[in-house]
Each structure stands twice: as structure tokens, then as C-alpha cells.
Amino acid sequence: MKTKQLTLCAFFTILYILGSRITIPTGIIPLTLQTMMVIIAGILLRPKEILASYGVYFLMGFVGLPVFASGGGLSYVLQPSFGFLLSFPFAACLISALRHKYELTHFYQLYPLCLCALCFIYLIGCGYMYLIFNYYMGSAKDISSIIAIGAAPFVISDSISMAVGCFCAIRLSMVSSIKRILICE
């Protein structure tokens, strides 16, 4: 990777940390700015850069640094909400790959793609939550109660957060100095 790409990865790792640390406690899953950071990364970065920056973020969290919404450590994998965190780099890569493949640049093109990524996040996050509740914690929950806990309360706030992230990323990609940094082949 070039120096510009490494700097971008480090910058986005910091953004992921900030997005996870700005929280509003709402029960099992806190309300954070993480979905907004997923969208911004997906629109501005390439998949390789997304995976590298999330790799550093996860490594920092697994060694015990409190970079996740509720702390850090390897045991964080057993949190019911970890599936959402796990889905973020893949959702961002999905956005990035499709954005670059089809040369999507406008809000009306990117926002539906971001909503599809949100559905992917909910699918992976709720599926993981179901497994943790039912097979690790021994607290039997059906899929409708998992959706009521893990997705339904966040649909509106995440949709708004994604719209704001989409708009901000598009505006940032138009700034000439940022455009020069982002175009690293």
C-alpha cells in the first residue's frame, strides 16, 4: 500500500473508533454513529482499504483497547451485538465494490445501495444475536423478538444516519484535495 492509502486507513480507523464511542444507551444495542462511518468508508474507500482499516480496528479491540461501543477484549465476540460490528466491513466493501463497478456518484444512486447494505447489516447482526442468545446464553428467543431488539428500534435512526453519511461522503469526494488523496491506484 502507498503512504496515502495507509494514512487513509489510519484516519478511517480513528473514525470507526469515534463512531463507536459516541453512544446513546438504548438497551442491548447502543445507538452509535457506526453505520454512518460504514457508509462514508464504503463510498470513499476501496475494499482493500476498508478491510485494512477495519482489521486494525478489530485488532485494537481484541487486544483490549476500549474501541468498541461497550469496551474491548476478545470476549467481546460473545456479546449479542457483535454480529453487527462484524458485518460493518463487509457492508462497506459491498458499497465500495458496487459504487466503483457501476460508477455511482449521485445520492439517488448511492442511497438505495446504502439501504441494501443496512439490510445486510441487520441480517448478519440479527442472525448472530439469535445464535448468541439461543446457543451461548441459553436464553431462548425467536427471530421476531430478535428483530424487535436488534433491528426495529434502529431502522429510522440508521436510515437517517445513512442518508447523512451518504450525503457527506458524496460532498467530500467532490473536494479536489480529497479527490487527489482518494485516487490511489
C-alpha positions as CSV (number, residue, x, y, z in Angstrom):
1,M,0.0,0.0,0.0
2,K,1.1,3.5,-0.7
3,T,1.6,6.1,2.0
4,K,-1.7,7.9,1.1
5,Q,-3.6,4.6,1.4
6,L,-2.0,3.8,4.8
7,T,-2.9,7.3,6.0
8,L,-6.5,6.9,4.8
9,C,-6.7,3.5,6.6
10,A,-5.4,5.1,9.9
11,F,-7.8,8.0,9.5
12,F,-10.8,5.7,9.0
13,T,-9.7,3.5,11.9
14,I,-9.9,6.7,14.1
15,L,-13.3,7.5,12.5
16,Y,-14.6,4.0,13.4
17,I,-13.4,4.4,17.0
18,L,-15.1,7.8,17.3
19,G,-18.3,6.5,15.7
20,S,-18.4,3.7,18.2
21,R,-17.6,5.8,21.2
22,I,-20.4,8.4,20.6
23,T,-23.2,6.3,22.1
24,I,-26.7,6.7,23.3
25,P,-27.6,3.7,25.6
26,T,-30.7,2.0,24.3
27,G,-30.6,-1.5,25.8
28,I,-28.6,-4.4,24.4
29,I,-27.5,-2.4,21.3
30,P,-26.4,1.2,21.9
31,L,-27.2,3.8,19.3
32,T,-23.9,4.9,17.7
33,L,-22.6,6.6,14.6
34,Q,-21.1,3.4,13.3
35,T,-23.5,2.9,10.5
36,M,-22.7,6.4,9.2
37,M,-18.9,5.6,9.2
38,V,-19.7,2.4,7.3
39,I,-21.4,4.4,4.6
40,I,-18.6,7.0,4.4
41,A,-16.0,4.4,4.2
42,G,-17.9,2.4,1.6
43,I,-18.3,5.5,-0.6
44,L,-14.8,6.9,-0.2
45,L,-12.5,3.9,0.1
46,R,-11.7,0.8,-1.9
47,P,-12.4,-2.6,-0.4
48,K,-8.7,-3.3,0.3
49,E,-8.5,-0.1,2.3
50,I,-11.8,-0.8,4.1
51,L,-10.6,-4.3,5.2
52,A,-7.2,-3.0,6.3
53,S,-8.7,-0.2,8.4
54,Y,-11.3,-2.5,9.9
55,G,-8.6,-5.1,10.5
56,V,-6.7,-2.6,12.6
57,Y,-9.8,-1.5,14.4
58,F,-10.7,-5.1,15.3
59,L,-7.1,-5.9,16.3
60,M,-7.1,-2.9,18.7
61,G,-10.4,-4.0,20.2
62,F,-9.4,-7.7,20.6
63,V,-6.2,-6.8,22.4
64,G,-8.3,-4.9,25.0
65,L,-8.4,-1.3,23.9
66,P,-11.9,0.1,24.5
67,V,-12.6,0.9,20.9
68,F,-15.9,-0.9,20.6
69,A,-19.2,0.7,21.8
70,S,-19.1,-1.2,25.1
71,G,-15.4,-1.7,25.6
72,G,-13.0,-4.2,24.2
73,G,-11.3,-7.5,24.6
74,L,-11.5,-10.9,22.9
75,S,-14.6,-11.8,25.0
76,Y,-16.5,-9.1,23.1
77,V,-17.1,-11.7,20.4
78,L,-19.7,-13.2,22.8
79,Q,-21.7,-10.0,23.0
80,P,-25.1,-10.3,21.3
81,S,-24.4,-7.1,19.3
82,F,-21.0,-8.3,17.9
83,G,-22.6,-9.6,14.7
84,F,-23.5,-6.0,13.7
85,L,-19.9,-5.0,14.3
86,L,-18.7,-8.0,12.3
87,S,-21.0,-7.1,9.3
88,F,-19.7,-3.5,9.0
89,P,-16.5,-4.1,6.9
90,F,-18.4,-6.4,4.6
91,A,-21.3,-3.9,4.1
92,A,-18.8,-1.1,3.4
93,C,-16.9,-3.4,0.9
94,L,-20.2,-4.2,-0.8
95,I,-21.0,-0.5,-1.2
96,S,-17.5,0.3,-2.4
97,A,-17.3,-2.6,-4.9
98,L,-20.7,-1.7,-6.5
99,R,-20.1,2.0,-6.4
100,H,-16.8,1.6,-8.3
101,K,-18.1,-1.1,-10.6
102,Y,-21.1,0.9,-11.8
103,E,-19.5,4.3,-11.3
104,L,-22.3,5.5,-9.0
105,T,-21.8,9.1,-7.9
106,H,-25.2,10.6,-7.1
107,F,-27.2,10.5,-3.9
108,Y,-30.2,8.9,-5.6
109,Q,-28.0,6.1,-6.9
110,L,-26.0,5.5,-3.7
111,Y,-28.7,5.9,-1.0
112,P,-30.6,2.8,-2.2
113,L,-27.3,0.9,-2.2
114,C,-26.7,2.1,1.3
115,L,-30.1,0.9,2.4
116,C,-29.3,-2.6,0.9
117,A,-26.1,-2.6,2.9
118,L,-28.2,-1.7,6.0
119,C,-30.4,-4.8,5.3
120,F,-27.2,-6.8,5.1
121,I,-26.1,-5.4,8.4
122,Y,-29.4,-6.3,10.0
123,L,-29.4,-9.8,8.5
124,I,-25.9,-10.6,9.8
125,G,-26.3,-8.8,13.2
126,C,-29.7,-10.3,14.0
127,G,-28.6,-13.8,12.9
128,Y,-25.5,-13.5,15.1
129,M,-27.7,-12.2,18.0
130,Y,-30.0,-15.2,17.6
131,L,-27.2,-17.6,17.8
132,I,-25.6,-16.0,20.9
133,F,-29.0,-15.7,22.7
134,N,-30.1,-19.3,21.9
135,Y,-26.9,-21.3,21.9
136,Y,-24.4,-19.4,24.1
137,M,-26.6,-17.6,26.7
138,G,-29.3,-20.2,26.8
139,S,-32.0,-17.5,26.6
140,A,-34.4,-18.8,24.0
141,K,-35.6,-16.1,21.7
142,D,-37.4,-16.5,18.5
143,I,-36.4,-14.5,15.4
144,S,-39.3,-12.0,15.8
145,S,-38.1,-11.0,19.2
146,I,-34.5,-10.7,17.9
147,I,-35.7,-8.4,15.2
148,A,-37.7,-6.4,17.8
149,I,-34.5,-6.0,19.8
150,G,-31.8,-5.7,17.1
151,A,-33.4,-4.0,14.1
152,A,-36.8,-2.5,14.6
153,P,-35.8,0.2,17.1
154,F,-33.0,1.4,14.8
155,V,-34.5,1.4,11.3
156,I,-35.4,5.1,11.3
157,S,-32.2,6.4,13.0
158,D,-30.0,4.2,10.9
159,S,-31.8,5.3,7.7
160,I,-31.3,8.9,8.6
161,S,-27.7,8.2,9.6
162,M,-27.1,6.6,6.3
163,A,-28.6,9.5,4.4
164,V,-26.4,11.9,6.3
165,G,-23.3,9.7,5.8
166,C,-24.1,9.3,2.1
167,F,-24.5,13.0,1.6
168,C,-21.3,13.8,3.5
169,A,-19.3,11.2,1.6
170,I,-20.5,12.5,-1.8
171,R,-19.7,16.1,-0.8
172,L,-16.3,15.0,0.5
173,S,-15.5,13.1,-2.7
174,M,-16.1,16.3,-4.7
175,V,-13.5,18.3,-2.8
176,S,-10.4,18.5,-5.1
177,S,-7.8,18.0,-2.4
178,I,-9.6,14.9,-1.0
179,K,-10.3,13.6,-4.5
180,R,-6.5,13.6,-5.2
181,I,-5.9,11.6,-2.0
182,L,-8.7,9.1,-2.8
183,I,-7.5,8.4,-6.3
184,C,-4.6,6.0,-5.4
185,E,-4.2,3.1,-7.9
